[in-house]
Amino acid sequence: MTILIAGGDSFTYGNELSDCTPNNASMNAWSSLLADKLGMSYSCTANAGDGNGAIARKTMTACNTLLSQGHDLAVAVMWSFPCRYEFRFNYDTQEKYSPWATITPWTHEQDEYVIKKAFKNFKQNIFDHYKDNQQTAQSTGLAAFSERFFRDVGDSEYYEIYTTFKEMVFLQDWLKQRDIPYIYTYVNTDMFKPNVPVDSSLKCVMDSLDLSCCFTNEGFFEWSKTNNFPFGATHPLEPAHTAFVDKILAFATQKLK
């Protein structure tokens, strides 16, 4: 039986869905439901907070392991927000996959209002989780690195878009070399609507993405909000995941079967 490898962040892991735990991805997330609809078994490489570098790296690694065991594979990826960046640090970051860690603007953000305004429905336990992560980042030095990085490099729409497309093309070409069928979906699609000049370097990497394997109509997060699906604190709940699979099923069947 073909194994569907799912790459993504919390929206693919299934954060806030009823069966999701810190150690077990939800079986009600869109990617798990898609595997079931396609008659495939399922392996989730996603993790909450992952950036696009982590998504590409972990998807490739999982595929490589399963290919070496002789399995048939297909891949479904939901790319994350462009403002997340993964690095391999020279110290223990105390993150789940240390020394690998993804930083975001929240890694060093100390203004609680900035975090709270991102909540669709405020939940104290989830807010406390974000605060704990931020305090850990302060203690390890990750927050100091993040603050400097975003000040000097990361807080640039151009760099966000360039690095996002670079990771997407990187994984795309790796999968094509191994004849692994895949589809790309997105948390949001801001990277396809740049507000910065598209120079030759940016145009080159954007044009290298094979759009025939990309479901680019809408991102899952923005689509869920627009269609008024129920949310937890910051994530759409089961009805959105179910409806999203119905939305992409014909496309996924064409590309993955």
N, C-alpha and C positions, 0 to 999 in steps of 0.2 A: 504494500500500500504506500502511495506517495505521502511524504510528510510535508505539511505546510509549515515553513519557518516564518514566524512573525517577528518583524523588527519594528521598534517604536519606543515611545515613552509611556507615561502613565495612562494615556488614552488607549493604548494597545494592551498594556498590562491589566487595565481594568480597575484602576483606583476608584474607590467609592462604590463599586458594585457590590452586591450583597455577599457574594462568595469570595471576594478578594481578601487576601491576607498579606502581611509583609513577606511571607515566604512562598506564596502560591498565587500565580496569576489567575485572574478570573476566567472561568469557562463561559461566561456570558458576554465577554468582550467581543467586539466586531470581528476580530481575526479568528477567534475560536469558533464563533458562529459560522464564519465563512468556510472554515475547514470542514465543519460538519455538513454544510450545504453541498460542498464539492466532493464529499465522500473521502476525505483525506484525514490522516492522523495529524496531530498538532504539536508543535514545539514553539514556545514563546521565548524570545531573547530580550524582550522589552523590559524596561525598568523605569520606575518613576524618576523624573528629573533628567533622563538621558538626553543628551544633545545629538546632533546629527552625526558627529564624528563617532560617538559611541554606538549609534545605531548601525552605521556602516561596518565598523570593526566587529561588533558582536554578531551581526548577521553573517558576515563572511566566516568568522571563526566557527560558528555553529554549522554552517554548510560544509565547511572543510572537514570537520569531525565526522559528520554523518555521511558525506561522500566516501570517506575512507572506509566506512563500514558497509558500503555497497547499497545505500538507500537511494531511492528516487525522490527528488526534491522539487518543491515549488516555493516561491517566496512572495510574501505580501508585506510591504513596508508602509507605515504611516510616519512620514517625516515630521520632525518636531519644529519648534519655533527657531527661527534663524539666529536668535540672540543667545544661543547656548553653545559652549565650546568645550571639547574634551581635551585633556592633557594627561600625560603620564608623569607624575611628580617624582622627585628624588627623596620623598619622605612619606610617611604614613599619613594619609589624609583623613583616616578614620571613616572613609566612605565605604560603601558596600563592596566595590571592586578596587579598592586601594592597591597600588598607587595610582590607578586610573581614577580620574574625577572629572565631572562636568561642572563648569562654573556658569552662572547666570548673573544678571544684575542683582538678583535677590541674595546671592552668596555673600555680598558685603553690605546689603541694604540694612540700615539700622532704624529707619523711620517706619514705625509700625503702621502708620496710615497708608503708606505705599503698598504694603502687603494686604491690608484689610480691604482696600478698594478693589482688589482683584477678585474678591470672593463674590460669587453669585448669591450664595446663602452662607452667612457667617456661621462657622462652627468652631468653638473654642479649642477642641482637641486637635483639630487640623492646624489652627493658628499656632498652637503650642508646639506642634511638630516642626513647623517652619522656623519658629524661634529657636528651638533646640538645634536644628541644623545650622542656623546662622551662628549660634554661640560656639558650636564645634568648629566651624570654619574660622572663627576668630582665634580660637585656641591653637589651631594647627598652623596658622599662617596663610591658609587658603584664602581667607577674606582679604588680607592685605595684597596678595597677588591679584585677586579678582578686581579689586578697586583700581590698582595700577593698570591692569590689562585693559579694562573697559575705558579708563581715562585716555589711554594712549592709542588703543587699537580697536577694541571690541565695540565701542559705542559709535559705530559707523555703519550706515545702511549698506554702503557699497561692500564693505568687508563681510557683513552678514550674508548678503546675497551671493557674493563670490564663493565664500567657503561652503555655503549650503549646496550650491550647484556642483562644486568640486566633489563633495562627498557623494552626491547623487550619481554623478557621472562615474566616479571611482567604483562604486558598488555595481552600477549598471554594466560597466565593461567587464568587471570580474565575473559577474553572473553569466554574461553572454559568452565569455571564453569557455565556460564549463557547460554551456547549453542548459542552464537552469532557467525555466520560465519564471517570470516575476511580474508583479504590478506595483506601482507606486500610488499611494494616497497621501494625504497631508492633514496635519492638524489645522493649519490655515495656509492660504495661498498668497500671502503678501509678497513672497519672493518673485512671483510672476508679474507683479505690478510695481516695478521700481520707481522711486521718486528721485533717483540720482541718474546722471547721464550714463548711458550704456556705451562705454568706450570699447576699444577693440579687445581688451583682455576680458572684460565682462561678457561681451557678445560671444567671444569664442567659447567660453565655458557654458553659457546658456544655450547656445546653438548645438552643443554636443549632447544634450539630453534628448533621448529618444521619446518624444511625446506620445508615441503610439502605445506605450505601456504605462502611461500616466493618466490617472483619473483626476483631471485638474479643474473640473467644474466648480467645486467648492471644497473648502477644508471642513473636516468633521466638526471642529469646535465652532466655527462661525456658522455652519449649516445648522447645528443643533440649537444655537441661540436664535437664529432667524426663524426657525420653525417651532420655537417655544416648547422644546422638549424639556422634561423635568431635569433639574440639576441637583447635585449634592452641593458641597461647598464650592468647588471649582471645576467639577467634571460632569458631563452629561451621564444620565443613568440608563438603565437597561432599555427603555423604549427607544432611545436614540441609537443605541448599538444595533438593535434588531432592525430598525428602519434603514440604517445606513447599509447594512448588508443587503437588504432588498434593493437598495438604490444601485449598488455596484455589482450585483450578482451576475448580470448578463455580461458585463465587461470582464469580470474576473473569470467567468467560465470560458469565454473566448480565448483569454490569454494564458490560462493556467492548466486547462484540461488537455 
